[in-house]
Amino acid sequence: MNQLSRRQIAWRAAQDIRDGAYVNLGIGLPTLVSDFIPKDREVVLHSENGILGMGPAPKKGEEDPDLINAGKGLTTLIPGGAFFHHNDAFLMIRGGHIDIALLGAYEVSEKGDLANWTVEDPSTPPGVGGAMDLAAGAKEIRILLEHNTKEGAPRIRKQCQYPLTAPGVVKRIYTNLAVIDVTPDGLVAREIVQGLDFAGLQDKTEARLMLANDWRMLEAPAV
């Protein structure tokens, strides 16, 4: 089974971003998407800590310690990019100016419910950050996550076990095993990695899946 790496998940999510979109990258795995924006598209990346026009990670020797993304990772600005007060970043989110928010998650339910701010573990402090604002203010929510926990438990569930960030907001899910759409009829698997059949994917997923008639193999380059 050819599972995708974290960078490959980010690459796959980047391929679906349309030209001209304003896209927020959430903390964690989504921040990697900035490295893989197709060069033939003009995409404006937004970071909730106060960046519009965020670029890829800096090359070695070109790092600016004062320029960081929402996850405190080093980043860059594209020509015309700007940084500004945290409040202004949230005004953009709450004003409905973000086309797509790419977020991480602990769990997603079959109805598109999102749980990504706490696992209710005293050793892991909760951090809702801007997730609730993005879930309410962005025009579309797409999630990047590992399909299962390190212990093998499903993260795409019939019903989220962790406190919700927002109900019914997720439209598409990218994992190391599949690309899955959240539709009014349920979860639809659009792409599955080589070496894993639909029955195998369902076995790793608590929520019931349907297989798209035009499904295809999920492949990504070595990145």
Long-range contacts (C-beta under 8 A, 24 or more apart in sequence): 1-177, 1-193, 1-194, 1-195, 1-196, 1-200, 2-193, 2-194, 2-195, 2-219, 3-176, 3-177, 3-193, 4-175, 4-176, 4-177, 4-193, 4-218, 4-220, 5-176, 5-223, 6-32, 6-176, 7-32, 7-35, 7-36, 7-223, 8-176, 8-220, 8-221, 8-223, 9-144, 9-174, 9-175, 9-176, 9-220, 10-35, 10-36, 10-144, 11-36, 11-220, 11-221, 11-223, 12-174, 12-179, 12-218, 12-220, 13-102, 13-142, 13-144, 13-174, 14-38, 16-142, 16-172, 17-41, 17-43, 17-100, 18-99, 19-43, 21-99, 21-100, 22-46, 22-52, 22-97, 22-98, 22-99, 22-100, 23-98, 23-99, 23-100, 23-101, 23-102, 24-48, 24-93, 24-98, 24-100, 24-101, 24-102, 24-134, 24-138, 25-54, 25-69, 25-70, 25-102, 26-70, 26-101, 26-102, 26-103, 26-104, 26-130, 26-131, 26-134, 27-70, 27-71, 27-104, 27-129, 28-71, 28-104, 29-104, 29-144, 29-145, 30-102, 30-103, 30-104, 30-144, 31-69, 31-70, 31-71, 31-73, 31-75, 33-102, 33-144, 34-69, 34-75, 35-223, 36-223, 46-89, 46-92, 46-93, 46-98, 47-75, 47-89, 48-86, 48-89, 48-90, 48-93, 48-129, 48-130, 48-133, 48-134, 49-86, 49-89, 50-83, 50-84, 50-85, 50-86, 50-88, 50-89, 51-75, 51-77, 51-81, 51-82, 51-83, 51-84, 51-89, 52-81, 52-82, 52-83, 52-84, 52-89, 52-92, 53-77, 53-78, 53-79, 53-80, 53-81, 53-82, 54-78, 54-81, 55-81, 70-129, 70-130, 89-130, 90-130, 90-133, 93-130, 93-133, 93-134, 93-137, 93-138, 94-133, 94-136, 94-137, 95-137, 96-137, 96-139, 98-134, 98-137, 98-138, 98-139, 99-138, 99-139, 99-140, 100-138, 100-139, 100-140, 100-141, 100-142, 101-134, 101-135, 101-138, 101-140, 101-141, 101-142, 102-142, 102-143, 102-144, 103-131, 103-134, 103-135, 103-141, 103-142, 103-143, 103-144, 104-143, 104-144, 104-145, 105-143, 105-145, 105-155, 105-170, 106-145, 106-155, 106-162, 107-155, 107-156, 107-157, 107-160, 107-161, 107-162, 108-143, 108-145, 108-155, 108-156, 108-157, 108-160, 108-170, 108-173, 108-182, 109-156, 109-157, 109-158, 109-159, 109-160, 109-207, 110-156, 110-157, 110-158, 110-159, 110-182, 110-186, 110-187, 110-207, 110-208, 111-167, 111-168, 111-182, 112-167, 112-168, 112-169, 112-170, 112-171, 112-182, 113-159, 113-160, 113-164, 113-166, 113-167, 113-168, 113-169, 113-170, 114-141, 114-143, 114-160, 114-164, 114-165, 114-166, 114-167, 114-169, 114-170, 115-160, 115-161, 115-162, 115-163, 115-164, 115-165, 116-143, 116-165, 117-163, 117-165, 118-162, 118-163, 119-162, 120-162, 120-163, 128-165, 131-165, 131-166, 132-165, 132-166, 135-165, 135-166, 135-169, 136-166, 136-169, 140-171, 141-166, 141-169, 141-170, 141-171, 142-170, 142-171, 142-172, 142-173, 142-174, 143-170, 143-172, 143-173, 143-174, 144-174, 144-175, 145-173, 145-174, 145-175, 146-175, 146-176, 147-175, 147-176, 147-177, 147-178, 147-204, 147-205, 148-204, 154-204, 154-205, 154-206, 154-207, 156-180, 156-187, 156-205, 156-206, 156-207, 157-206, 157-207, 158-206, 158-207, 158-208, 177-201, 177-204, 177-218, 178-218, 179-218, 180-209, 181-212, 185-210, 186-210, 188-212, 189-215, 190-214, 190-215, 190-216, 191-215, 191-216, 191-217, 191-218, 192-217, 192-218, 193-217, 193-218, 193-219, 194-218, 194-219
